[in-house]
Amino acid sequence: MNKSELIEALAREIQVSHKEAAAITNTVIDTVVDALARGESIEIRGFGSFIIKQYDAYDGRNPKTGKQITVKPKKLPFFKVGKELRERVNNGR
């Protein structure tokens, strides 16, 4: 499912216009992105949680040349699936 399909499903489910469903979807996504950008964690019970993992700098290799390079430290978002979602996916419901 992509974003457009999500908007369509939301519009059908709560019986609102496509424009309203798009506004709701964009607001939720923007709120999640903004919170993660501020370094906050997000937990949605039954679904999962989004956290920011911090990775230290390390020495790596350029795959093309084999030359050693230093990879800068970075922060990446990480999703940890919730128990209820994991069980529903595993049971196919």
Contacts in CASP RR format, 6 or more apart in sequence:
PFRMAT RR
TARGET T0000
AUTHOR 0000-0000-0000
METHOD contacts of the structure
MODEL  1
MNKSELIEALAREIQVSHKEAAAITNTVIDTVVDALARGESIEIRGFGSF
IIKQYDAYDGRNPKTGKQITVKPKKLPFFKVGKELRERVNNGR
1 9 0 8 1.000
3 25 0 8 1.000
3 29 0 8 1.000
6 25 0 8 1.000
7 18 0 8 1.000
7 21 0 8 1.000
7 22 0 8 1.000
7 25 0 8 1.000
8 18 0 8 1.000
8 21 0 8 1.000
10 16 0 8 1.000
10 21 0 8 1.000
10 24 0 8 1.000
10 25 0 8 1.000
11 17 0 8 1.000
11 18 0 8 1.000
11 20 0 8 1.000
11 21 0 8 1.000
14 21 0 8 1.000
16 24 0 8 1.000
32 42 0 8 1.000
32 50 0 8 1.000
35 42 0 8 1.000
36 42 0 8 1.000
36 50 0 8 1.000
36 52 0 8 1.000
36 77 0 8 1.000
39 52 0 8 1.000
39 75 0 8 1.000
41 49 0 8 1.000
41 50 0 8 1.000
41 51 0 8 1.000
41 52 0 8 1.000
42 49 0 8 1.000
42 50 0 8 1.000
42 51 0 8 1.000
43 49 0 8 1.000
45 84 0 8 1.000
46 82 0 8 1.000
46 83 0 8 1.000
46 84 0 8 1.000
46 85 0 8 1.000
47 81 0 8 1.000
47 82 0 8 1.000
47 84 0 8 1.000
47 85 0 8 1.000
48 79 0 8 1.000
48 80 0 8 1.000
48 81 0 8 1.000
48 82 0 8 1.000
48 85 0 8 1.000
49 79 0 8 1.000
49 80 0 8 1.000
49 82 0 8 1.000
50 77 0 8 1.000
50 78 0 8 1.000
50 79 0 8 1.000
50 80 0 8 1.000
51 77 0 8 1.000
51 78 0 8 1.000
51 80 0 8 1.000
52 75 0 8 1.000
52 76 0 8 1.000
52 77 0 8 1.000
52 78 0 8 1.000
53 75 0 8 1.000
53 76 0 8 1.000
53 77 0 8 1.000
53 78 0 8 1.000
54 73 0 8 1.000
54 74 0 8 1.000
54 75 0 8 1.000
55 73 0 8 1.000
55 74 0 8 1.000
55 75 0 8 1.000
55 76 0 8 1.000
56 73 0 8 1.000
57 70 0 8 1.000
57 71 0 8 1.000
57 72 0 8 1.000
57 73 0 8 1.000
58 70 0 8 1.000
58 71 0 8 1.000
59 68 0 8 1.000
59 69 0 8 1.000
59 70 0 8 1.000
59 71 0 8 1.000
60 68 0 8 1.000
60 69 0 8 1.000
60 70 0 8 1.000
60 71 0 8 1.000
61 67 0 8 1.000
61 68 0 8 1.000
61 69 0 8 1.000
62 68 0 8 1.000
62 69 0 8 1.000
81 89 0 8 1.000
END
